[in-house]
Amino acid sequence: MKLFEPLKLGSITLPNRILMAPLTRCRADENHIPSDLMVAHYAQRASAGLIIAEATMVTEGNSAFWKEPGIYSDEQVAGWKKVTDAVHEKSGLIFLQIWHGGRACHPLLNDGAQPVAPSVIAITNSQVLTPEGMKSYAIPRELKIEELPNIVGEFKKAAENAKLAGFDGVEIHGANGYLLDEFLRDGSNKRTDEYGGSIENRAQLMLEVLQTVCDVWGSQRVGLRISPLNSFNSMIDSNPIELSIWLAKRLNDFNLAYLHVMRADFLQQQIGDVLTPIRENYNGVLIGNMGYDSEEAEDAIATGKIDAVAFGVSFIANPDLPERIKIGVSLNKSNPKTFYSAGLIGYTDYPAITT
């Protein structure tokens, strides 16, 4: 099977092409320090060709999920080091997804601080879980242009800390309506300065972050995740195909480990094919994500549409997903009610076929 062929990913070689997508599960503590439960969770899934660990805060005060992890304090670095050690002990590979929540952050999660965004436009198509229950998103304030170098600096520090924590590389989160994606797409970016207007201007912050992180790690240990079609967090772009083609061509300049593309829309409001034009214009390793089963993944790789698949929900419920796919064993069913709950239920208690 093509899924079990090794894949050269920048400066490392993956043992298979079944990747674990970043899955925010809110099992860190109230100080955003990775927990021992997270150590167990990731170690259970070390047979993935690559684990891409969950969205992780680059700086204090940009929480969007309540108990998601951070990578800006010594204690957080130490917590993540336990995770990477456990994964490496099982011969696994693990990247960290570094992230700024942007307008998806909420004052109740950040000591009353107003969230920031490229423009004063709030998320309206969903709510956020807070210590006081589900709440509507707050209206963000527009970032001043002189604040943007600090954002880039926060990503740089996060990349440096990820090295200290023992990760094999980092993925920059440029998807799903968080800060870098908010700048990239014209539905959320209405700026009139050099960070708004044209695609080139709107992509500038993402590319600056990408460059500074590549300076820390070397480009072949850095990946980028994008979601040109996803309308989650009230996102939209007037021309996602044009955006995808422009970005694919521009990213060739970086020689990244990979480009990770969410091919569809969670809410099914924007329909289209972004993978084909990206594949036609991007020269590097292309990872597909969203809605794949093992049969479609095998076919997509065999026909050259993509190079690997990042599985999300399947890895939540199946810690031994590669082995199950290899021998044709049926998959455990996941329980969405426990995706964001505290504790081991629905997190580390899904059985492997060997237990």
N, C-alpha and C positions, 0 to 999 in steps of 0.2 A: 504494500500500500504506500502511496505517495506520502500519506500522513506520517509515516514512520521513517521517512528518509531524513538524514541529517540536513541541517540548513545553516549555511554560513551567514551569520548575522553580524555585520561589522567585523569586529576583532574577536568574536567568539563563535563557536559552532554549537548549535542546538541539537540535541539527540533526536528530537522529533518535531513535528510542525503543529502540534496540539498545544496552543498557548493558553494560559489562564488570563482572562481579561481582568482589568482592575475592577474590583467589586467592593464598594464602600459598604461596610456592614456595622459600623458604629459600635465596635467592641473595645475601643480605647477608653482610658479613664477620663475623669473630668478635666484633667490637665493635658489631655490629648497625648498621653504617653501610651505607646503600644503595650498591651497586656499580655500576660502569660497565655491567655486563651488564644490570642492572635499568633503566638509562637506555635502552638499546637496546630492551629488551623492551616497555616502556611506549610508547616512541615509535612502535614498529611498530604499535601498536593504537590510535593516536590518532584513527582514524576512528569509534570508538565514540561514541555520543551523549554518553556520560559514562563515563570510567574511574573506578571506585571502587578505589583502590589497596589493597593487602593489609593485613591486620591488623598494626598497628604499635604497639609497646610505648610506653605513656605514661610509664613510669618504669623505672629500672634495677632489675634483680633480679626481673623477672616474665616471664622467657623460658619459653615453652611449646613452641617449635619448633626450638630450637638456634640457627639463623642467620636468624631473622626480623629485620626492621628495627625500629629505635626512632626516637623523635622527641624525646628528652630531652637530647641533647647538641648542642653547636654543630657538631660534625663530622657528626652525623646530619642536622641541618638543611641543611648545605651539600650533603650527598649527595642529599637529596631535592630541593634546588633545581635540581640538574642534571636530575633527572627531569622536574620541572614545566616547566623551560625547554624541554626537548626536545619535550614534548607540546604546549606552546603554540606552538612554532615550526611545528608541523604543524596548527595551528588546532584542537587538541583541548582538552577540558575534563577536569579531574581533581580528585576529592575524595580525601581521606585517611581511611581507617578507623582510628580510634583505639581502643585496646583494653587491657584488663587481663586476663591469663590466669587469675587466681584459682587454683582448686585444680588446674587443668590444668598449672600450672608444676611443675617437678621440681627437687629439690635438686641433681642433677648438672648442671643448666643454670644454676644460680643460686648458685654458691659455697657449696653446702650449706644454703642457707636453706630452711626449711620453707614450703610454699605456704600461702596464706591463702584463707579461704572464709567464707561466712555461718555454716556449721555444720561440725562434725567428721565429714564424710562424704566418703570417697574415691571417685574414679572407679574402676569395677571392670570395665567392659565393653570396655576397650581398653588399649593400652600406648603409651608415648611413646618416640620416638627420641632417644637421648642419645649423647654421645661414647663411651660404653661399650656401645652397642647398645640394643636394645629393652628397656625396663624397665617394670615395673608402676608405676602412679601412687602417690605417697606420700599418707599421711594428712595432711590439712591441719589447721592450727590455726584456731580460730574468731576472726574479727576482733572486737576490742573496739569498743564503740560509739564510744569517743573516738578511734579510728583512722580512722573513716569520713570525717570532714572532710578528712583528708589525702589520701584516695583521690580525693575530689572535686577537691581542689587539683591533684593530678597530672594529671587530665583537663584542667583549665583551662590548665595550663602547656603540655600537649601541643597544645591548640587554638591557643594563642598561637604556639607554634613552627611549627605547620602554616601559619599566616599568613606567618611569616617565610620559610618554604620555598616560598612562591608557589602554594600550592594554591588552588583555586577554592571550596573548602568542605570540610567534614568530615562523615564518617559515624561515629556512635557505635555500637560493636559491642555489641549487647545480645542476642546470639544464641549458639547452639551450645555452651552449657555453660561459658562463661567468666564472669568475676566478676559482671557486671551481670545476666546471665541466671540465674546461681546464686542470687542474691537474689530474683529475680522469681518463680521456680517453686517450688512447695511440696515437690517431691521432694528438693531440695537445701537448702532453707531451713527449718530447724526452730527458728528463734529465737523467744524469748518476749518480746523487747523491742519497741520501736516500729519495728523493721525486720523483723519477722516476724509470722506469723499471717495477717491479712487481706491481700487483694490490694493494698489501698492501702498497707499497711505494707511489704509485700515489694517494691513498685514504688518505694518512696521513694528509695533510693539512685540508681536509674536516672534518676528525675525530677530529683533534685538535680544529677546530672552533666549532664543535658540542659539544665537552666536555666543552669548556669554556662558551658557551652559556647556556648549561645545569647547569653549576655551578651558573650562574646568576639567572635563572628562575626556576630551578628544571626541570628534564627531561620531566615530564608529561605536561609541558606547552610549549614544543618545538616540532616542526615538521621539516621534511626535504623533499625537492622536488628534484627529479632526472628525467633524460630523457635519458635513455641508448641508445635509437634508434635515437633520433632526430639529423638530420644533419644540422639544422639551425646554422648559424654562422660557417660554414665549419667544423662541428664536425663529428667525426667518431671514432669508436673503432673496433679493429680487432676481438673482441669476446664479444659482448654486453651481451650474455646470461651468459657466465662465470662471467663477471663483475657483473651482476645483482645478481647472486646466491651468490657470495662472499660477496657483500655488504649487501644483505638481512640477511645473517647469522651474519655478524659482527654487524649490527645495533641492533640485539637482546640484545646486552650487554647494551644498553642505556635506554631501557624502555621509548621510546619516546611517545608523544601524538599520532603521526601518521607518516606514510611514504606516501608521495604524489608522484605518478608515472605518468608521461606522457607516455602513452602506445605506441605511434606511432611517426612517423617522419613527420614534417610539409611538407617537400619536397618530401616525399615518395621515398627516395633513399635507405633506409634501411628498410626491411620488416622482421617482426618476432613477436614472442610473448614473452614479458618479464614479463607480469603480472602473468602468470601461475607459472613460476619458482620462482618468488618473493613470491607469495602466499604460495607456498609449503615450503619455507624456512624462511619466516618472521613471527614472532609470534604476532606482534602488529596490530593496526588498519591500514588498507590499503585503500587509497583513489585513485580512478582512475580518469584520465583526458584525454581529447582529443576525440572529435567526438561522444560523447554520446548524444542520445536523451532520453526522459524520459522513453520510453519503454525499450530500451536496459539497461538503468541504473537500472530500477526496476528489470529486469531479472538478471542482474549481481549481484545485492545485494541478491536477493532471492535465487540464486544458490550458494552463498558463494564465488564468485570470488573476490569480493571486499566488503568493508563495507560502502562506501559512494562514491559519485561522485562530483567532482568539475567542475561546468559548467562555461565556459568562455564567448563565443560570445552570448549565450542565455541570460546571465545576463547583457550584454551591452545594449541590446534592450528591456529587460523586467525587470523593477525594482521589479515587483511583481511575479517573476518566480515561486516560490513555490505555490502560490495561483492559478496561471494559470494551472500548472500541476495538482493540486488537483481537480479542477472543469472541466478540459478538454477544456479550452479556447485556441484558436489558439494563437501562439506567434507573437509578432511584429517582423518584419524583420530588421536586423541591416544594417547600411550604412557604409561599410569599408572606404569610403572616409573621414569620420569624426572621425575615430578611434584616430588619433594623432593630430587633429586640435585643435586650441585654442577655448575657449568659450563653451557655453552651448549646442550648436547644436550637436546632436549626443552623448550627454553626460548626461544631466539632463532633456531633453525634450521628452524622450520616454514615452508614456502614460501608466498609470496603468489601469486596468480594472474598477477600482472604480471611475475614473475621466472622 
